[in-house]
Amino acid sequence: MALIPQLLESIFQPLSLNDSSTSKFVNPRVDWKENEDAHVFKVDLPGLNKEEIKVEIEEGKVLQISGEIKGVDLNKEDQKKENETWRRVERPRGKFCRRFWLPENAKIDEVKASMENGVLTLTIPKQEIKKPEVKTIEIN
C-alpha cells in the first residue's frame, strides 16, 4: 500500500516556476449564430469585467475582441508565499484577440454589447442588402 502515495506524488508533482503549460496567450471560446434579425456572438471570458475587454470594428468589416485574463502567474514574487505549494494551474491566463470578418449585411452602427456571468454577448443587427439595379439594353 505504500506504493500508492508515492505514485500519486509522482503524478501530481508541483508545477515549476517555468512550466510551459501555463500559456501566455488565451483563445477564448466564441459562439456565433445568425437569426433573421441579427448576428449574435457569445464569448466566454470568466473572471473579467467589461472594463477589461475591448470591442472594435475595423474598417466596417472586422470585429475584434481583445483583452487580458489575469490569473496565477507563478513567475511573480507576490504570488509565491511561504508554506504554499501550487499543485496545478489550469485556468487560462494571458492576452487574447479574436477577429471575425463580418458579413456585408451587418449594421455596425447599431452593435449592442452586454456582459453577464463572464459571458460577453454582442448583437449585430442585420440590414437588407439592396440588389443592384439591372438595366436591360436592347440590341438593334
C-alpha positions as a printed Julia matrix, in Angstrom:
140×3 Matrix{Float64}:
   0.0    0.0     0.0
   2.95   2.38    0.43
   3.31   2.43   -3.36
   0.04   4.33   -3.91
   1.09   7.56   -2.08
   4.4    7.53   -3.94
   2.61   7.0    -7.25
   0.16   9.83   -6.53
   3.01  12.12   -5.51
   4.8   11.44   -8.81
   1.64  12.06  -10.85
   0.7   15.3    -9.11
   4.09  16.99   -8.99
   4.09  20.71   -8.18
   4.48  22.95  -11.2
   7.85  24.51  -11.72
   8.01  28.28  -12.0
   8.84  28.0   -15.69
   6.17  25.43  -16.58
   5.32  25.79  -20.27
   1.76  24.53  -19.73
   0.75  27.95  -18.36
   0.05  29.81  -21.58
   0.81  33.47  -22.23
  -1.89  33.7   -24.91
  -5.52  32.72  -24.39
  -8.04  31.74  -27.03
 -11.49  32.35  -25.51
 -14.35  30.22  -26.85
 -16.78  32.03  -29.15
 -20.21  31.02  -30.42
 -21.62  32.91  -33.41
 -25.19  32.39  -34.5
 -27.29  34.16  -37.07
 -31.05  34.58  -36.95
 -33.49  36.58  -39.06
 -32.66  39.86  -37.34
 -29.05  39.73  -36.18
 -25.67  38.08  -35.77
 -25.11  37.12  -32.12
 -21.66  36.44  -30.66
 -21.18  34.89  -27.21
 -17.64  34.94  -25.8
 -16.58  33.11  -22.63
 -14.48  35.48  -20.52
 -14.68  34.18  -16.95
 -13.37  36.47  -14.25
 -13.31  39.58  -16.45
 -15.45  42.66  -16.19
 -16.47  44.94  -19.05
 -13.65  47.45  -18.38
 -11.07  44.77  -19.16
 -12.46  43.96  -22.61
 -12.06  45.96  -25.81
 -14.53  45.51  -28.69
 -13.76  47.23  -32.0
 -14.91  47.11  -35.59
 -12.12  47.88  -38.03
 -12.87  49.42  -41.41
 -16.51  48.37  -41.07
 -15.6   44.77  -41.78
 -13.66  43.13  -38.95
 -14.97  42.57  -35.43
 -12.11  42.44  -32.91
 -12.47  41.36  -29.28
  -9.35  41.72  -27.14
  -8.11  41.98  -23.58
  -6.16  40.09  -20.96
  -7.16  37.39  -18.5
  -5.07  37.75  -15.38
  -4.66  34.61  -13.33
  -1.97  32.95  -11.32
   1.47  33.96  -12.54
   3.99  31.64  -10.97
   6.84  33.94  -12.03
   5.56  36.84   -9.91
   7.03  37.23   -6.45
   3.74  38.41   -4.91
   2.08  35.1    -5.88
   4.77  32.97   -4.18
   4.08  32.52   -0.49
   5.86  30.65    2.23
   4.33  27.28    3.14
   2.35  27.24   -0.11
   2.86  24.84   -3.0
   0.98  25.13   -6.27
  -0.21  21.66   -7.3
  -2.0   22.51  -10.51
  -2.64  25.63  -12.62
  -5.15  25.0   -15.4
  -7.17  28.18  -15.66
  -6.09  30.16  -18.7
  -4.32  33.48  -18.41
  -2.77  35.86  -20.86
  -3.7   38.23  -23.64
  -6.35  37.38  -26.17
  -7.52  38.76  -29.5
 -10.26  37.23  -31.62
 -11.13  38.63  -35.04
 -14.1   37.88  -37.3
 -14.95  39.09  -40.81
 -18.45  40.5   -40.62
 -20.91  39.8   -43.4
 -21.98  42.58  -45.71
 -25.42  42.79  -44.07
 -24.08  43.73  -40.58
 -25.32  47.07  -39.23
 -22.13  48.12  -37.5
 -23.63  51.4   -36.26
 -26.14  49.53  -34.08
 -23.99  46.94  -32.29
 -25.09  46.17  -28.74
 -22.8   44.59  -26.13
 -23.55  43.2   -22.69
 -21.67  41.2   -20.07
 -23.25  38.73  -17.66
 -21.7   35.93  -15.6
 -18.43  36.05  -17.54
 -20.1   35.86  -20.96
 -19.81  38.77  -23.39
 -22.78  38.96  -25.77
 -22.56  41.07  -28.92
 -25.67  41.57  -31.03
 -25.12  42.97  -34.51
 -28.39  43.73  -36.3
 -28.77  42.84  -39.96
 -29.8   45.16  -42.75
 -31.34  44.29  -46.03
 -28.82  44.36  -48.85
 -30.19  46.08  -51.91
 -29.62  44.12  -55.05
 -28.01  46.14  -57.78
 -30.43  47.5   -60.32
 -30.09  45.78  -63.65
 -30.99  47.67  -66.79
 -31.51  45.64  -69.91
 -30.1   47.14  -73.1
 -31.93  46.32  -76.29
 -29.68  45.35  -79.15
 -30.58  46.81  -82.58
